[in-house]
Amino acid sequence: MSEVSDLLSGLIKLDTTNPPGNETIAAEYLKAYLEAAGLECELIARAPERANLIARIRGTGDGPSLLLLGHTDVVLADPKEWQVPPFSGEVRDGEVWGRGALDMKCQVAANAVAIASLAREGFRPSGDLIFAATADEENGVGFGLEWLCEEHPDAVRADFCVNEGAGDRLRFGDDAYYLCSSAEKKSSPFTIRALGRSGHASMPGIADNALVKAAKLIERIAAFTPEPQIQQEVAAFLRTVLGEVPAAASALDRARELDPVAADLVEPLLAATFSPTMITASRKRNVIPAVVEVTVDCRLLPGQTTEHVEPMIRAVLGGDLEYEIEWLESKGGTRSPLDTPLWEAVESFVSEIEPGARAVPICVAGFTDSHWLRDAFGTVAYGFFPLRTMAAEVAASLIHSANERIPVADLELGLDWIRHAARTVCA
């Protein structure tokens, strides 16, 4: 096994399912590995069992700093659904298997080996090269990067950051493209509270059933399709793959004509999205509810705020039913510029590994920890960990699913990318 695949296998064997997390076992494992390479390391924890690891090679001058970011927690894995035990770290047919192999202990391992190997080689960057292996990305209740940005900002402050989010290799016709996320939507969920009057279920005529009202409100918000718009990331993607930027109203059809995968990428990025996902009504079968709460998963584009979209939502829900809206989170999406040394590093790496292929920016429909850095420090943060051996649709089907795995060849390609980024940005 290679150094990076061996380290990844060891990381997978550490069960850091969140909740509860227990990321300290991974942080200590990485600390021992990195200190053996002579690196300066520290563990920073809000709770003893949920440590974040920070390692760095200090810069020699006034050059830009680069943060290599990755989270060590993983989502639940049911062993009954897997071909191998999910925390085995087994290497089979040239692939490392286990929970976190793709999301995202692969990149954590590559970050660790990159900074360790550079330290062993005597690399001295002009600005700090930092590696952060953080807790609590999957659940996000205040033990990971959000907490570090607030309480220990100097530990993670950086000019540039490489994180998760993209790296898929797509082929449209004869042309190959590697996706790099430079922006992301933000989860801004809200509650629709339908209001009525309670009563005994045996006499529905004397009550005003909030559940019936909620059903109508759910239908209205679920059927709503906002007016499409083309933001800069989608414009850059379409310009690269189509040779032009079509009108917003035809963008989805043009992408679909090119390839269904292109349409799948573009569709959620043309507007905010609204998905009703949870409902709470009466707790007794024979009581008609006076209040029903519907949780809506709302994803806002970069630059959008709740103040922008709430009037739109209220117009869709109408004025004939009594309800209230309560925002559970209120931040919109974030983005980073593309005219940067880090983007140049992405482009030069893609050209180096596959002449003729092109790097193309994209916005992530979900979100990653990158938004904490953009909001706190204005960090230029991209999501890029290239996969060339595993098809993008296969990787997408394995993340948060059974039989998660990564080819060793892609793991080593990711390691090459991290080393390239460090040498290019921090030289």
ZAGUSE-691973 format. One line per field, with one value per residue (C-alpha): residue number from 1; z, x, y; residue in three letters. Coordinates in Angstrom, 1 decimal. Each point is the difference from the previous one (the first is absolute). Example, Ala and Ser with C-alpha at 12.3 -4.5 7.8 and 13.67 -1.06 7.14 Angstrom:
REM ZAGUSE-691973
seq: [1/2] .
zz: [7.8/-0.7] .
xx: [12.3/1.4] .
yy: [-4.5/3.4] .
type: [ALA/SER] .
***
This chain:
REM ZAGUSE-691973
seq: [1/2/3/4/5/6/7/8/9/10/11/12/13/14/15/16/17/18/19/20/21/22/23/24/25/26/27/28/29/30/31/32/33/34/35/36/37/38/39/40/41/42/43/44/45/46/47/48/49/50/51/52/53/54/55/56/57/58/59/60/61/62/63/64/65/66/67/68/69/70/71/72/73/74/75/76/77/78/79/80/81/82/83/84/85/86/87/88/89/90/91/92/93/94/95/96/97/98/99/100/101/102/103/104/105/106/107/108/109/110/111/112/113/114/115/116/117/118/119/120/121/122/123/124/125/126/127/128/129/130/131/132/133/134/135/136/137/138/139/140/141/142/143/144/145/146/147/148/149/150/151/152/153/154/155/156/157/158/159/160/161/162/163/164/165/166/167/168/169/170/171/172/173/174/175/176/177/178/179/180/181/182/183/184/185/186/187/188/189/190/191/192/193/194/195/196/197/198/199/200/201/202/203/204/205/206/207/208/209/210/211/212/213/214/215/216/217/218/219/220/221/222/223/224/225/226/227/228/229/230/231/232/233/234/235/236/237/238/239/240/241/242/243/244/245/246/247/248/249/250/251/252/253/254/255/256/257/258/259/260/261/262/263/264/265/266/267/268/269/270/271/272/273/274/275/276/277/278/279/280/281/282/283/284/285/286/287/288/289/290/291/292/293/294/295/296/297/298/299/300/301/302/303/304/305/306/307/308/309/310/311/312/313/314/315/316/317/318/319/320/321/322/323/324/325/326/327/328/329/330/331/332/333/334/335/336/337/338/339/340/341/342/343/344/345/346/347/348/349/350/351/352/353/354/355/356/357/358/359/360/361/362/363/364/365/366/367/368/369/370/371/372/373/374/375/376/377/378/379/380/381/382/383/384/385/386/387/388/389/390/391/392/393/394/395/396/397/398/399/400/401/402/403/404/405/406/407/408/409/410/411/412/413/414/415/416/417/418/419/420/421/422/423/424/425/426/427] .
zz: [0.0/-0.6/2.9/-0.7/-0.5/3.2/1.9/-1.4/0.9/3.6/0.1/-1.2/2.8/2.5/0.4/0.0/-0.8/0.8/2.2/2.4/-2.0/2.3/-2.5/2.6/-0.9/-3.6/1.1/2.3/-2.7/-2.5/2.6/0.6/-3.7/-0.6/3.0/-1.3/-3.0/2.2/-0.3/2.5/1.1/2.5/1.0/0.7/1.4/1.4/1.5/0.8/-2.3/-3.0/-0.7/-3.1/-1.2/-1.4/-1.5/-1.8/-1.8/0.8/-2.8/-0.5/-1.3/-0.9/-2.6/0.0/2.4/-1.0/2.1/-0.9/1.6/0.7/2.5/1.9/0.9/-2.2/-0.3/1.3/-1.7/0.3/-0.3/-1.3/-3.2/-0.7/-1.8/2.5/3.6/-0.4/2.4/-1.3/-2.3/-2.2/-3.2/-2.7/-3.8/0.2/2.0/3.7/1.5/2.9/1.4/-0.7/-3.0/-2.2/2.6/1.0/1.7/-3.4/-0.2/3.7/-0.6/-3.2/1.9/2.8/-2.3/-2.2/2.9/1.6/-3.2/-0.7/3.6/-0.5/-3.2/1.8/-1.8/1.4/-1.3/-0.2/1.9/2.6/-1.4/2.4/0.3/2.0/0.7/1.5/1.9/-0.5/-3.6/-0.5/2.9/0.5/3.6/0.9/0.6/-3.3/-2.4/0.9/3.6/-1.0/-2.1/2.9/3.0/-1.6/-3.2/-0.2/-0.2/-3.3/-1.5/-3.5/-3.4/-1.9/0.7/-1.7/1.3/-1.2/-2.5/-3.5/-2.1/-2.2/-3.5/-2.5/-3.7/-2.4/-3.6/-0.6/2.8/3.6/2.9/3.6/2.3/2.7/2.4/0.6/1.6/1.8/0.9/3.6/2.0/1.3/1.3/1.2/1.7/-1.4/3.0/-1.2/2.5/0.7/2.9/1.9/0.6/0.5/-3.0/0.2/-0.8/-2.7/-0.8/3.3/-0.6/-2.5/-1.0/-0.3/-1.5/-3.0/-0.4/0.2/-2.7/-2.4/1.0/-0.6/-3.5/-0.8/1.1/-1.5/-3.4/0.0/-2.6/0.4/-3.0/-1.2/0.2/-1.1/2.5/-0.8/0.8/-2.2/-2.7/0.1/-0.1/-3.0/-1.9/0.4/-1.0/-2.5/-1.4/1.0/2.8/-1.0/1.4/3.5/-1.2/-2.4/2.0/1.4/-3.4/-1.6/2.7/-0.4/-3.7/0.7/2.7/2.8/2.5/-1.0/0.5/3.5/0.9/-1.3/1.1/3.8/-0.7/-2.0/3.0/3.7/0.8/2.4/1.2/2.7/2.1/3.5/1.6/3.6/0.7/2.7/2.5/0.4/-2.6/1.3/0.2/-3.0/0.1/0.4/-1.0/-2.6/-0.7/-3.3/-0.4/-3.4/-1.1/-1.9/-1.8/-0.9/-2.8/0.7/0.7/0.8/3.5/1.7/-0.5/-3.7/-0.1/2.8/-2.1/-2.8/2.4/1.5/-3.5/-0.8/3.2/-0.6/2.4/0.4/2.7/3.4/0.6/1.4/-1.4/2.3/-1.4/1.8/-1.7/-2.0/-1.9/-3.8/-2.2/-0.3/-2.8/-0.7/-3.0/-2.8/-0.9/2.6/0.4/1.3/-3.1/-2.1/2.0/-0.8/-3.7/-0.2/1.8/-2.3/-3.0/1.4/0.7/-3.1/-2.9/-1.7/3.1/1.6/3.5/0.3/3.0/1.6/2.9/2.5/0.4/3.6/2.2/1.7/2.8/-2.5/0.6/3.6/-1.3/-2.7/2.5/2.8/-1.9/-3.7/-0.7/-3.6/0.4/-2.8/0.2/-2.1/0.4/-3.5/-0.9/-3.3/0.4/1.7/-2.1/1.5/0.0/1.9/2.6/0.5/0.6/2.7/2.1/3.2/-1.4/0.4/-1.4/-0.1/-1.4/-2.0/-2.5/1.3/-3.4/0.8/3.5/-1.3/-2.6/2.7/2.0/-3.1/-0.3/3.6/-0.3/-3.3/1.7/2.9/-2.2/-2.5/2.5/2.8/-2.0] .
xx: [0.0/1.1/0.5/-3.3/-2.1/1.4/-0.8/-3.5/-0.6/1.0/-2.3/-2.9/0.5/-0.7/-3.8/-0.7/-3.7/-1.7/-1.9/1.7/3.2/2.9/2.3/2.8/1.1/0.6/1.7/2.4/0.7/0.9/2.0/2.3/0.5/0.8/2.3/2.1/0.6/1.1/-3.2/-1.3/-3.4/-2.7/-3.4/-2.7/-3.3/-3.2/-0.7/2.8/-1.4/-0.5/3.5/1.1/3.6/2.0/3.5/2.1/3.2/0.7/0.7/3.3/-1.3/-3.1/-1.4/-3.6/-1.1/-1.8/-2.3/-0.5/-3.4/-1.7/-2.5/0.5/-3.6/-2.1/-3.7/-1.7/0.8/-2.2/2.2/-2.9/0.0/3.8/2.1/2.8/-0.1/-0.4/2.9/2.4/2.1/0.4/2.0/-1.7/0.8/1.8/-2.6/-0.1/-3.4/-1.9/-2.1/1.8/2.0/-1.5/-1.6/2.6/2.8/1.6/0.7/1.0/2.6/1.3/0.3/1.9/2.4/0.5/1.0/2.1/1.8/0.7/1.3/2.3/1.3/0.8/-2.6/-0.2/-3.0/-0.1/-3.3/-1.2/-1.1/-2.8/-1.7/-3.3/-1.8/-3.2/-2.9/-3.8/-0.5/-2.7/-2.2/1.2/-0.9/3.0/3.1/1.8/1.0/-2.8/1.2/3.6/-0.7/-1.8/2.2/3.4/0.1/3.8/0.1/-1.9/0.3/1.5/0.0/-0.8/-1.6/-0.4/-3.0/-2.5/-2.9/1.1/2.7/-2.2/1.2/-2.8/0.1/-2.3/0.6/3.7/0.8/1.0/-0.7/0.9/-2.4/1.3/-2.5/0.6/-3.4/-2.8/-3.6/-1.0/-2.6/-2.5/-2.9/-3.2/-3.2/-3.5/-2.4/-3.5/-2.6/-3.5/-2.2/0.0/-2.9/-1.1/0.6/-3.5/-1.5/2.2/-2.5/0.6/3.8/2.3/2.5/3.5/1.2/-2.3/1.3/3.6/-0.7/-1.0/3.0/2.3/-1.4/0.5/3.6/1.0/-1.4/1.7/2.8/1.7/1.0/3.4/3.2/3.5/2.7/3.7/0.9/-2.7/0.8/3.7/-1.0/-2.4/2.5/2.6/-2.1/-2.4/2.2/-2.6/-2.3/-3.6/-3.0/-1.0/-3.3/1.7/3.1/-1.4/-1.2/3.4/1.8/-2.3/0.7/3.7/-0.3/-2.4/2.8/0.5/-3.7/0.2/2.8/-1.7/-3.6/0.4/2.3/-2.5/-2.0/-0.7/-1.6/-2.8/-0.6/-2.5/1.6/-1.6/-3.4/-1.3/-3.7/-2.3/1.4/-3.3/-2.1/-3.3/1.1/-0.2/3.2/-0.1/3.6/2.0/3.7/1.6/3.8/1.2/3.6/0.9/3.3/0.9/2.4/3.1/-1.1/-3.6/-1.4/-3.2/-1.1/0.2/-2.0/-2.6/-2.3/0.2/-1.0/-2.9/-1.3/0.1/-1.7/-2.8/-2.1/-3.0/1.4/1.3/3.7/3.3/3.5/3.1/3.5/2.2/3.2/0.3/3.3/0.3/2.5/3.7/2.5/3.7/1.5/1.7/2.8/2.3/3.2/-1.9/-2.2/3.2/1.3/-3.2/0.3/3.7/-0.5/-2.8/2.0/3.0/-1.9/-2.2/1.1/-3.1/-2.3/-1.3/-0.8/-3.5/-1.5/-3.3/-2.2/-0.7/-3.8/0.6/2.7/3.3/2.1/1.5/-2.8/1.3/3.4/-1.5/-2.3/2.6/3.2/-0.8/2.0/0.1/-1.3/-0.4/-1.2/2.2/1.2/0.3/-1.4/1.2/-0.4/-3.4/-2.9/-1.7/-3.4/1.4/1.6/-3.2/-1.9/2.4/0.3/-2.2/-0.9/1.1/3.3/1.7/3.5/2.7/2.5/3.6/0.9/-2.5/1.3/3.5/-1.1/-1.6/3.2/1.9/-2.6/0.5/3.8/-0.4/-2.3/2.4/3.0/-1.9/-1.8/2.6/3.2] .
yy: [0.0/3.6/2.4/1.8/-3.1/-1.4/3.2/0.0/-3.6/0.8/3.0/-2.0/-2.6/2.8/0.3/3.7/-0.2/3.3/0.0/-0.5/0.7/-1.0/1.7/0.3/-3.6/1.1/3.3/-1.9/-2.6/2.8/1.9/-3.0/-0.4/3.7/0.5/-2.9/2.1/2.9/2.1/2.4/-1.2/0.9/-1.4/2.6/-1.3/1.4/-3.4/-2.5/-2.7/2.3/1.4/1.9/-0.4/2.9/-0.5/2.5/0.8/3.6/2.4/1.7/3.3/2.0/-2.4/-1.3/-2.7/-3.2/-2.1/-3.7/-0.8/-3.2/-1.4/-3.3/-0.8/-2.3/-0.9/-3.1/-3.4/-3.0/-3.1/-2.1/2.1/-0.4/-2.6/0.6/1.3/3.8/0.7/-2.6/2.3/-3.1/0.4/-2.1/0.0/3.3/1.8/1.0/-0.9/1.5/2.8/3.3/-1.4/2.8/2.3/1.0/-1.9/-0.5/3.7/0.1/-2.7/1.7/3.3/-1.7/-1.8/3.1/2.2/-2.7/-0.8/3.7/0.3/-2.9/1.5/3.3/2.0/3.6/1.9/3.8/0.0/-2.6/-3.4/-1.2/-3.3/-0.1/-3.3/1.2/-1.5/0.2/0.9/-2.6/1.1/3.6/0.7/2.1/-2.2/0.5/2.7/2.4/0.0/0.3/3.1/1.6/-1.1/-0.8/2.1/0.1/-3.8/-0.2/3.5/-0.2/1.8/-3.2/-3.3/-3.4/-1.9/-2.6/0.7/-1.0/-1.6/-2.2/-0.7/0.3/-0.7/1.8/-1.3/0.0/2.5/-0.7/2.4/0.0/1.8/2.3/1.6/3.6/0.8/-1.7/0.4/0.2/-1.8/2.5/-2.1/1.5/-1.1/0.7/0.0/-0.7/1.4/-1.2/-1.0/-3.3/-2.2/-3.6/-2.1/-1.5/3.4/1.5/2.7/1.9/0.2/1.7/-2.7/1.4/-3.2/0.4/3.6/-1.3/-2.5/2.8/2.1/-3.0/-0.5/3.7/0.2/-3.4/1.0/3.4/0.5/3.4/2.0/-1.3/2.1/-0.7/0.9/0.2/-3.6/-1.4/2.6/-1.2/-3.6/0.5/2.1/-2.7/-3.0/1.7/2.8/2.6/1.0/-0.5/1.9/-1.0/-1.4/-2.4/-0.8/-3.3/-1.3/0.9/-1.8/-3.1/0.0/-0.2/-2.8/-0.9/0.3/3.6/0.6/-1.6/2.4/3.1/-0.5/0.7/3.0/2.1/1.1/-0.5/-3.4/-0.9/-3.5/-0.8/-2.8/-0.2/0.6/0.1/-0.1/-1.4/-2.5/-1.7/-1.8/1.5/3.6/2.3/2.2/3.7/0.4/-1.9/0.6/-0.8/0.2/1.0/-0.6/3.2/0.4/3.6/1.0/2.1/3.5/-0.9/0.7/-0.8/3.6/-0.7/-3.2/0.4/2.3/-2.6/-2.8/2.0/0.7/-3.7/-1.0/2.6/1.9/-2.3/-2.2/1.1/-0.9/1.4/-0.4/-0.4/-0.2/-2.6/1.3/3.2/0.0/-0.2/-1.8/1.0/0.3/0.5/1.9/-1.9/2.3/-1.3/-1.9/-3.0/-0.2/0.2/-3.0/-1.9/0.8/-0.9/-3.3/-1.0/0.8/-1.9/-3.3/0.0/2.3/1.4/-0.3/3.1/1.1/1.5/1.8/-1.1/0.9/-2.8/-0.5/-1.0/1.5/-0.7/1.5/2.5/2.5/0.5/1.1/2.3/1.7/0.3/0.9/0.5/-3.1/-1.1/-3.6/-2.6/-3.5/-2.2/-3.6/-1.5/-3.4/-1.4/-3.8/-0.1/1.3/3.0/-1.7/-2.9/2.2/1.9/-3.2/-1.1/3.1/-0.5/-3.4/-3.6/-1.4/3.4/-0.3/1.8/-1.3/0.3/1.6/2.9/0.3/0.4/2.4/2.1/-0.1/1.3/2.8/1.1/0.1/1.9/2.6/0.5/0.5/2.2/2.3/0.1/-0.1] .
type: [MET/SER/GLU/VAL/SER/ASP/LEU/LEU/SER/GLY/LEU/ILE/LYS/LEU/ASP/THR/THR/ASN/PRO/PRO/GLY/ASN/GLU/THR/ILE/ALA/ALA/GLU/TYR/LEU/LYS/ALA/TYR/LEU/GLU/ALA/ALA/GLY/LEU/GLU/CYS/GLU/LEU/ILE/ALA/ARG/ALA/PRO/GLU/ARG/ALA/ASN/LEU/ILE/ALA/ARG/ILE/ARG/GLY/THR/GLY/ASP/GLY/PRO/SER/LEU/LEU/LEU/LEU/GLY/HIS/THR/ASP/VAL/VAL/LEU/ALA/ASP/PRO/LYS/GLU/TRP/GLN/VAL/PRO/PRO/PHE/SER/GLY/GLU/VAL/ARG/ASP/GLY/GLU/VAL/TRP/GLY/ARG/GLY/ALA/LEU/ASP/MET/LYS/CYS/GLN/VAL/ALA/ALA/ASN/ALA/VAL/ALA/ILE/ALA/SER/LEU/ALA/ARG/GLU/GLY/PHE/ARG/PRO/SER/GLY/ASP/LEU/ILE/PHE/ALA/ALA/THR/ALA/ASP/GLU/GLU/ASN/GLY/VAL/GLY/PHE/GLY/LEU/GLU/TRP/LEU/CYS/GLU/GLU/HIS/PRO/ASP/ALA/VAL/ARG/ALA/ASP/PHE/CYS/VAL/ASN/GLU/GLY/ALA/GLY/ASP/ARG/LEU/ARG/PHE/GLY/ASP/ASP/ALA/TYR/TYR/LEU/CYS/SER/SER/ALA/GLU/LYS/LYS/SER/SER/PRO/PHE/THR/ILE/ARG/ALA/LEU/GLY/ARG/SER/GLY/HIS/ALA/SER/MET/PRO/GLY/ILE/ALA/ASP/ASN/ALA/LEU/VAL/LYS/ALA/ALA/LYS/LEU/ILE/GLU/ARG/ILE/ALA/ALA/PHE/THR/PRO/GLU/PRO/GLN/ILE/GLN/GLN/GLU/VAL/ALA/ALA/PHE/LEU/ARG/THR/VAL/LEU/GLY/GLU/VAL/PRO/ALA/ALA/ALA/SER/ALA/LEU/ASP/ARG/ALA/ARG/GLU/LEU/ASP/PRO/VAL/ALA/ALA/ASP/LEU/VAL/GLU/PRO/LEU/LEU/ALA/ALA/THR/PHE/SER/PRO/THR/MET/ILE/THR/ALA/SER/ARG/LYS/ARG/ASN/VAL/ILE/PRO/ALA/VAL/VAL/GLU/VAL/THR/VAL/ASP/CYS/ARG/LEU/LEU/PRO/GLY/GLN/THR/THR/GLU/HIS/VAL/GLU/PRO/MET/ILE/ARG/ALA/VAL/LEU/GLY/GLY/ASP/LEU/GLU/TYR/GLU/ILE/GLU/TRP/LEU/GLU/SER/LYS/GLY/GLY/THR/ARG/SER/PRO/LEU/ASP/THR/PRO/LEU/TRP/GLU/ALA/VAL/GLU/SER/PHE/VAL/SER/GLU/ILE/GLU/PRO/GLY/ALA/ARG/ALA/VAL/PRO/ILE/CYS/VAL/ALA/GLY/PHE/THR/ASP/SER/HIS/TRP/LEU/ARG/ASP/ALA/PHE/GLY/THR/VAL/ALA/TYR/GLY/PHE/PHE/PRO/LEU/ARG/THR/MET/ALA/ALA/GLU/VAL/ALA/ALA/SER/LEU/ILE/HIS/SER/ALA/ASN/GLU/ARG/ILE/PRO/VAL/ALA/ASP/LEU/GLU/LEU/GLY/LEU/ASP/TRP/ILE/ARG/HIS/ALA/ALA/ARG/THR/VAL/CYS/ALA] .
***
